[in-house]
Amino acid sequence: LVQQLQSLSAERSGVEHLMELIAQAEQHLPAIDAAAAADAPPEAPQLGRRGVWFHHIISKVKRADLKSVAADFAVGGYFKIGWPGVMICEGEESDVDEFLRVVHRWRWQAMVVR
């Protein structure tokens, strides 16, 4: 484009030549936009964090299952065993939601997600 601007034709006025160059450049804009979109970095994952209250967490089997299912969904966190039971979990938003859907289906005396 710079070279073409520098070599303005003597037959045409500079404005006419410039208008022609602008029209040519506009034809390439969709390709430039597509290339820029392809180079755009992916969106960062949305972090999800939930606090969960249980009437109690006592069963060693449920505690082991909580750890196993959390690992399956790439969810981390902590839980407090006893009365009441408390769990804090975090990970990618969709993974946390799926993890809690699975855990909620288990038999609990009481479970509240915040």
C-alpha positions in Angstrom: 0.0 0.0 0.0 2.8 2.4 0.9 4.6 1.6 -2.4 1.4 2.2 -4.3 0.9 5.5 -2.6 4.4 6.6 -3.4 4.0 5.7 -7.1 1.0 7.9 -7.7 0.3 7.9 -11.4 0.8 11.1 -13.3 -2.3 10.5 -15.4 -4.7 10.5 -12.4 -5.0 12.9 -9.5 -3.8 11.8 -6.2 -7.3 11.7 -4.7 -8.6 9.3 -7.5 -5.7 7.0 -7.0 -6.2 7.1 -3.2 -9.9 6.2 -3.6 -8.9 3.2 -5.7 -6.4 2.0 -3.2 -9.0 2.3 -0.4 -11.5 0.2 -2.4 -8.8 -2.5 -2.9 -8.0 -2.5 0.8 -11.7 -2.9 1.7 -11.8 -6.1 -0.3 -9.2 -7.6 2.0 -10.9 -6.6 5.3 -12.9 -9.9 5.7 -9.8 -11.9 5.4 -7.9 -9.7 7.9 -10.8 -10.0 10.4 -10.9 -13.8 10.0 -7.2 -14.0 10.6 -7.4 -11.8 13.7 -10.2 -13.9 15.1 -8.2 -17.1 14.6 -5.2 -15.5 16.5 -7.4 -14.3 19.4 -6.6 -16.1 22.7 -9.2 -18.5 24.0 -11.5 -17.2 26.8 -10.3 -18.0 30.3 -12.3 -20.6 32.1 -14.9 -19.2 34.5 -14.0 -20.2 38.1 -16.8 -21.7 40.1 -16.7 -22.0 43.9 -19.5 -23.4 46.2 -20.0 -23.8 49.9 -22.1 -26.9 50.8 -23.6 -27.6 54.2 -24.5 -31.2 55.1 -26.4 -32.4 58.2 -23.3 -34.6 58.7 -20.5 -36.2 56.8 -19.5 -39.4 58.6 -19.4 -42.4 56.2 -15.9 -43.3 55.1 -17.4 -44.6 51.9 -19.1 -41.3 51.0 -15.9 -39.4 51.9 -13.9 -41.6 49.5 -16.6 -41.2 46.9 -16.5 -37.4 47.3 -12.8 -37.4 46.6 -13.1 -39.8 43.6 -15.9 -37.9 42.0 -14.2 -34.5 42.6 -11.1 -35.9 40.9 -13.2 -37.1 37.9 -14.6 -33.6 37.4 -11.2 -31.8 38.2 -12.8 -30.1 41.2 -10.7 -29.4 44.3 -11.5 -28.2 47.7 -11.9 -29.2 51.4 -14.5 -30.8 53.5 -15.1 -31.0 57.3 -16.3 -34.3 58.6 -18.7 -34.6 61.5 -21.8 -32.7 62.5 -22.4 -30.5 60.6 -20.5 -31.5 57.5 -19.1 -28.6 55.4 -17.6 -28.8 51.9 -15.9 -26.0 49.9 -15.3 -26.9 46.3 -13.9 -25.0 43.3 -13.0 -25.6 39.7 -14.2 -24.6 36.3 -17.9 -23.5 36.7 -19.4 -26.2 34.5 -17.3 -28.9 36.3 -18.4 -27.7 39.8 -22.1 -27.7 38.7 -21.8 -31.2 37.3 -20.0 -32.4 40.4 -22.7 -31.0 42.7 -25.4 -32.6 40.5 -23.9 -36.0 41.1 -23.3 -35.5 44.8 -26.8 -34.1 45.3 -28.3 -37.3 43.9 -26.7 -39.3 46.8 -28.7 -40.0 49.9 -28.2 -37.1 52.4 -30.2 -36.2 55.5 -29.8 -32.5 54.5 -27.7 -30.8 51.9 -27.6 -27.0 51.1 -25.5 -25.5 48.4 -24.5 -21.8 48.6 
